[in-house]
């Protein structure tokens, strides 16, 4: 019998997302785990701080990522 812990239940609910962060003179990528998939205009916390989603593409179920998201610095 497997006992589900709170952390394993939460982990099962997270979505793997590939984030492309665009700035004035650079572009970087980051992998994040999010409860909800973002949509255009949503804020998302990245390693550079809060960024604004400019594009969100849901990926096929067999893809490693649930979505590929592009965002910009505010």
Sine and cosine of phi, psi and omega as CSV:
sin_phi,cos_phi,sin_psi,cos_psi,sin_omega,cos_omega
0.00,0.00,0.77,-0.64,-0.01,-1.00
-0.99,-0.14,0.76,-0.65,0.05,-1.00
-0.98,-0.21,0.85,-0.52,0.00,-1.00
-0.99,0.14,0.80,-0.60,0.09,-1.00
-1.00,0.00,0.26,-0.97,0.03,-1.00
-0.86,0.51,-0.65,0.76,-0.03,-1.00
-0.93,0.37,-0.61,0.79,0.01,-1.00
-0.95,0.32,-0.54,0.84,0.06,-1.00
-0.92,0.38,-0.70,0.71,0.03,-1.00
-0.88,0.47,-0.67,0.74,-0.01,-1.00
-0.86,0.51,-0.62,0.79,-0.01,-1.00
-0.93,0.38,-0.39,0.92,-0.03,-1.00
-1.00,0.02,-0.21,0.98,-0.06,-1.00
-0.98,0.20,0.54,-0.84,0.05,-1.00
-0.95,-0.30,0.78,-0.62,0.12,-0.99
-0.97,0.24,0.80,-0.59,-0.05,-1.00
-0.76,-0.65,0.70,-0.71,0.11,-0.99
-1.00,-0.09,0.86,-0.51,-0.03,-1.00
-0.95,-0.30,0.79,-0.61,0.17,-0.99
-0.97,-0.24,0.86,-0.51,-0.04,-1.00
-0.97,-0.23,0.82,-0.57,-0.02,-1.00
-0.91,-0.41,0.76,-0.65,0.07,-1.00
-0.86,-0.51,-0.06,-1.00,-0.04,-1.00
-0.85,0.52,-0.63,0.77,-0.06,-1.00
-0.74,-0.67,0.42,0.91,-0.01,-1.00
-0.39,-0.92,0.23,-0.97,0.11,-0.99
-0.58,-0.81,0.69,-0.72,-0.01,-1.00
-0.62,-0.78,0.32,-0.95,0.04,-1.00
-0.84,-0.55,0.43,-0.90,0.01,-1.00
-0.48,-0.88,0.60,-0.80,0.11,-0.99
-0.99,-0.15,0.73,-0.68,0.02,-1.00
-0.77,-0.64,0.39,-0.92,0.15,-0.99
-0.92,-0.39,0.85,-0.52,-0.05,-1.00
-0.81,-0.59,0.56,-0.83,0.07,-1.00
-0.93,0.36,-0.69,0.72,-0.02,-1.00
-0.87,-0.49,0.62,-0.79,0.05,-1.00
-0.96,0.27,0.75,-0.66,-0.03,-1.00
-0.97,0.25,0.36,-0.93,0.09,-1.00
-0.83,-0.56,0.21,-0.98,-0.02,-1.00
-0.80,0.61,0.76,-0.65,0.01,-1.00
0.99,-0.11,-0.27,0.96,0.01,-1.00
-0.94,0.33,0.55,-0.83,0.16,-0.99
-0.99,0.12,0.55,-0.83,0.06,-1.00
-0.64,-0.77,0.68,-0.73,-0.01,-1.00
-0.99,0.12,0.83,-0.55,0.02,-1.00
-0.84,-0.54,-0.01,-1.00,0.04,-1.00
-0.92,0.40,-0.23,0.97,0.04,-1.00
-0.98,-0.19,0.11,0.99,-0.05,-1.00
0.97,-0.23,-0.30,-0.95,-0.02,-1.00
-0.96,0.27,0.78,-0.62,0.05,-1.00
-0.85,-0.52,0.30,-0.96,-0.02,-1.00
-0.95,-0.30,0.80,-0.61,0.00,-1.00
-0.93,0.37,0.79,-0.61,0.05,-1.00
-0.95,-0.31,-0.30,0.95,0.01,-1.00
-0.34,-0.94,0.65,-0.76,0.05,-1.00
-0.64,-0.77,0.88,-0.48,-0.01,-1.00
-0.90,-0.43,0.90,-0.44,0.08,-1.00
-0.94,0.35,0.67,-0.74,-0.05,-1.00
-0.98,-0.19,0.36,-0.93,0.06,-1.00
-0.86,0.51,0.42,-0.91,-0.05,-1.00
-0.85,0.53,-0.51,0.86,-0.03,-1.00
-0.99,0.13,-0.04,1.00,0.06,-1.00
-0.98,0.20,0.50,-0.87,0.02,-1.00
-0.89,0.45,-0.53,0.85,-0.04,-1.00
-0.96,-0.28,0.61,-0.79,0.06,-1.00
-0.95,0.30,-0.49,0.87,0.00,-1.00
-0.42,-0.91,0.40,-0.92,0.15,-0.99
-0.88,-0.47,0.85,-0.53,-0.17,-0.99
-0.85,-0.52,0.66,-0.75,0.12,-0.99
-0.93,-0.37,0.69,-0.72,0.02,-1.00
-0.64,-0.77,0.27,-0.96,-0.03,-1.00
-0.81,-0.59,0.41,-0.91,0.12,-0.99
-0.94,0.34,0.56,-0.83,-0.02,-1.00
-0.93,0.37,0.00,0.00,0.00,0.00
